[in-house]
Amino acid sequence: MPTLDHRGHRIPWQSFGDGPPVLLVHGLGSSGADWAFQIPPLAARRRVIVPDLRGSGRSAHAPGPYSIAHFADDLWALVDALAIERVDLVGFSLGGAVALEMALARPDRVPRLCTINSLPSYRVDHWKKWLEVHVQAAMVRTLGLPKVARMVSKRLFPHPHQAPMRERVVAVLGANPVRAYLDTADALAGWCAGERIGGLHARTLLVAAEHDYTPLDEKRRWAERMRAEFAVVRGSRHGTPFDAIAATNALLAAFLADAPLPADEALAIDPPERMPGAPPPGILEAFAAEA
């Protein structure tokens, strides 16, 4: 897996396919490999660039503290190193914040921006958000990430047929260094781009799970302020790229091609008979390979 050295940090990345570039940015406690279900369909028509953020994946031991601006700067350095002038951005959860920060930093270089279960502000302005931030951090410190990962996996993927997804969460999230995980969570908790969204030039899509951590009404209000398109995935929880693979891929395919988005009734959690038991062959191996 190739890497970029930037400001003393090692940024691992992988690339798939050819065509107009799209950069996929992963979520908290995750890595680029967790885009495994989106990479093959996107790579059929696009060059798909998939990094690990500093403090995550193969860069998990990078020293903190971190910030969303640091993450965005790292990824622009990668885009520049690859001699890419304009790039579409897709970010999930934490990755949505990073992608939005990238688009605001260099608005003329981002034609399209899609965020999945993400907000332009993670300021703790409600008691429920305070609980999400501080209770989970306290649990990580006292119980350790492997135990917390098991609890998170059940919250994200509660259905019997989603057992493979739960196992993946336990394996990936549970393997994170505690300090890096908490530093990354702290970076997100203090970040807000709400006052800057008027500087966004990209065509924007906000994808929201019906049962995400934050209310749909809050995301709708942000979409209106951002003049963004808005799509709701019925039955999905926070892990939409995993529990609603078909809907996620259909939305990305349409949005990145400037085609009409799928009808609302087509956007739903994957039924048991369509949920894969494992990622597509070869994808995880590509991320594990040495440069």
KAPE-V442958 format. One record per residue. N is the residue number from 0. RES is the residue in three letters. PSI is psi in whole degrees, 0 to 359 (NA if undefined). OMEGA is omega as a letter, one per 20 degrees, with the letter a starting at -180 (* if undefined). Layout:
N,RES,PSI,OMEGA + N,RES,PSI,OMEGA
This chain:
0,MET,121,a + 1,PRO,160,r + 2,THR,156,r + 3,LEU,130,r + 4,ASP,121,a + 5,HIS,119,r + 6,ARG,40,r + 7,GLY,5,r + 8,HIS,148,a + 9,ARG,117,a + 10,ILE,101,r + 11,PRO,148,r + 12,TRP,162,r + 13,GLN,154,a + 14,SER,142,a + 15,PHE,140,r + 16,GLY,182,a + 17,ASP,156,r + 18,GLY,194,r + 19,PRO,137,a + 20,PRO,144,r + 21,VAL,134,a + 22,LEU,127,r + 23,LEU,128,a + 24,VAL,122,a + 25,HIS,176,a + 26,GLY,184,a + 27,LEU,133,r + 28,GLY,13,a + 29,SER,198,r + 30,SER,173,r + 31,GLY,332,a + 32,ALA,340,a + 33,ASP,4,r + 34,TRP,17,a + 35,ALA,325,a + 36,PHE,343,r + 37,GLN,334,a + 38,ILE,308,a + 39,PRO,313,r + 40,PRO,324,r + 41,LEU,320,a + 42,ALA,348,r + 43,ALA,337,a + 44,ARG,351,a + 45,ARG,161,r + 46,ARG,117,a + 47,VAL,116,a + 48,ILE,126,a + 49,VAL,103,r + 50,PRO,167,r + 51,ASP,130,r + 52,LEU,154,r + 53,ARG,136,a + 54,GLY,1,a + 55,SER,158,r + 56,GLY,231,a + 57,ARG,355,r + 58,SER,24,a + 59,ALA,337,a + 60,HIS,13,r + 61,ALA,133,a + 62,PRO,143,r + 63,GLY,193,i + 64,PRO,165,a + 65,TYR,167,r + 66,SER,160,r + 67,ILE,323,r + 68,ALA,322,r + 69,HIS,314,r + 70,PHE,314,a + 71,ALA,319,r + 72,ASP,319,r + 73,ASP,314,a + 74,LEU,328,r + 75,TRP,325,r + 76,ALA,321,r + 77,LEU,313,r + 78,VAL,317,r + 79,ASP,318,a + 80,ALA,331,r + 81,LEU,4,r + 82,ALA,40,r + 83,ILE,125,a + 84,GLU,314,a + 85,ARG,139,a + 86,VAL,135,r + 87,ASP,148,a + 88,LEU,136,r + 89,VAL,126,a + 90,GLY,139,r + 91,PHE,125,r + 92,SER,242,r + 93,LEU,317,a + 94,GLY,332,r + 95,GLY,321,r + 96,ALA,316,r + 97,VAL,316,a + 98,ALA,319,r + 99,LEU,318,r + 100,GLU,320,r + 101,MET,315,a + 102,ALA,328,r + 103,LEU,328,a + 104,ALA,322,a + 105,ARG,71,a + 106,PRO,329,a + 107,ASP,355,a + 108,ARG,4,a + 109,VAL,100,r + 110,PRO,322,a + 111,ARG,142,r + 112,LEU,125,r + 113,CYS,127,r + 114,THR,144,a + 115,ILE,118,r + 116,ASN,55,a + 117,SER,160,a + 118,LEU,158,r + 119,PRO,355,r + 120,SER,132,r + 121,TYR,23,r + 122,ARG,141,a + 123,VAL,92,a + 124,ASP,13,r + 125,HIS,150,a + 126,TRP,329,r + 127,LYS,320,r + 128,LYS,322,r + 129,TRP,317,r + 130,LEU,316,a + 131,GLU,317,a + 132,VAL,307,a + 133,HIS,324,r + 134,VAL,316,a + 135,GLN,320,r + 136,ALA,318,r + 137,ALA,322,r + 138,MET,320,r + 139,VAL,318,a + 140,ARG,323,a + 141,THR,323,a + 142,LEU,336,a + 143,GLY,155,a + 144,LEU,323,r + 145,PRO,317,r + 146,LYS,318,r + 147,VAL,322,r + 148,ALA,322,r + 149,ARG,320,r + 150,MET,317,r + 151,VAL,320,a + 152,SER,322,r + 153,LYS,328,r + 154,ARG,320,a + 155,LEU,318,a + 156,PHE,79,a + 157,PRO,348,a + 158,HIS,150,a + 159,PRO,320,a + 160,HIS,353,a + 161,GLN,15,a + 162,ALA,318,r + 163,PRO,325,r + 164,MET,319,r + 165,ARG,317,r + 166,GLU,322,r + 167,ARG,317,r + 168,VAL,313,a + 169,VAL,316,a + 170,ALA,317,a + 171,VAL,305,a + 172,LEU,318,a + 173,GLY,341,a + 174,ALA,355,a + 175,ASN,142,r + 176,PRO,133,a + 177,VAL,315,a + 178,ARG,315,a + 179,ALA,320,r + 180,TYR,312,a + 181,LEU,322,r + 182,ASP,322,r + 183,THR,317,r + 184,ALA,320,r + 185,ASP,321,r + 186,ALA,319,a + 187,LEU,318,a + 188,ALA,333,a + 189,GLY,9,a + 190,TRP,142,r + 191,CYS,131,r + 192,ALA,11,a + 193,GLY,322,a + 194,GLU,350,a + 195,ARG,357,a + 196,ILE,346,r + 197,GLY,342,r + 198,GLY,5,a + 199,LEU,127,r + 200,HIS,340,a + 201,ALA,147,r + 202,ARG,131,a + 203,THR,140,r + 204,LEU,127,r + 205,LEU,119,r + 206,VAL,131,a + 207,ALA,133,r + 208,ALA,144,r + 209,GLU,324,a + 210,HIS,38,r + 211,ASP,171,a + 212,TYR,322,a + 213,THR,150,a + 214,PRO,149,r + 215,LEU,323,a + 216,ASP,323,r + 217,GLU,318,r + 218,LYS,323,r + 219,ARG,318,r + 220,ARG,318,r + 221,TRP,320,r + 222,ALA,320,r + 223,GLU,317,r + 224,ARG,327,a + 225,MET,358,a + 226,ARG,42,a + 227,ALA,155,r + 228,GLU,155,a + 229,PHE,130,a + 230,ALA,134,r + 231,VAL,132,r + 232,VAL,110,a + 233,ARG,138,r + 234,GLY,346,a + 235,SER,150,r + 236,ARG,211,a + 237,HIS,328,a + 238,GLY,55,a + 239,THR,319,r + 240,PRO,349,a + 241,PHE,319,a + 242,ASP,351,r + 243,ALA,61,a + 244,ILE,313,a + 245,ALA,316,a + 246,ALA,316,r + 247,THR,313,a + 248,ASN,323,r + 249,ALA,319,r + 250,LEU,315,a + 251,LEU,318,r + 252,ALA,314,a + 253,ALA,312,a + 254,PHE,314,a + 255,LEU,341,r + 256,ALA,4,a + 257,ASP,34,r + 258,ALA,164,r + 259,PRO,142,r + 260,LEU,154,r + 261,PRO,152,r + 262,ALA,151,a + 263,ASP,320,a + 264,GLU,344,r + 265,ALA,354,a + 266,LEU,100,a + 267,ALA,165,r + 268,ILE,149,r + 269,ASP,134,r + 270,PRO,160,a + 271,PRO,320,a + 272,GLU,348,a + 273,ARG,0,a + 274,MET,121,a + 275,PRO,150,r + 276,GLY,345,a + 277,ALA,158,r + 278,PRO,160,r + 279,PRO,143,a + 280,PRO,141,r + 281,GLY,339,a + 282,ILE,306,a + 283,LEU,325,r + 284,GLU,324,r + 285,ALA,323,r + 286,PHE,334,a + 287,ALA,343,a + 288,ALA,145,r + 289,GLU,154,r + 290,ALA,NA,*
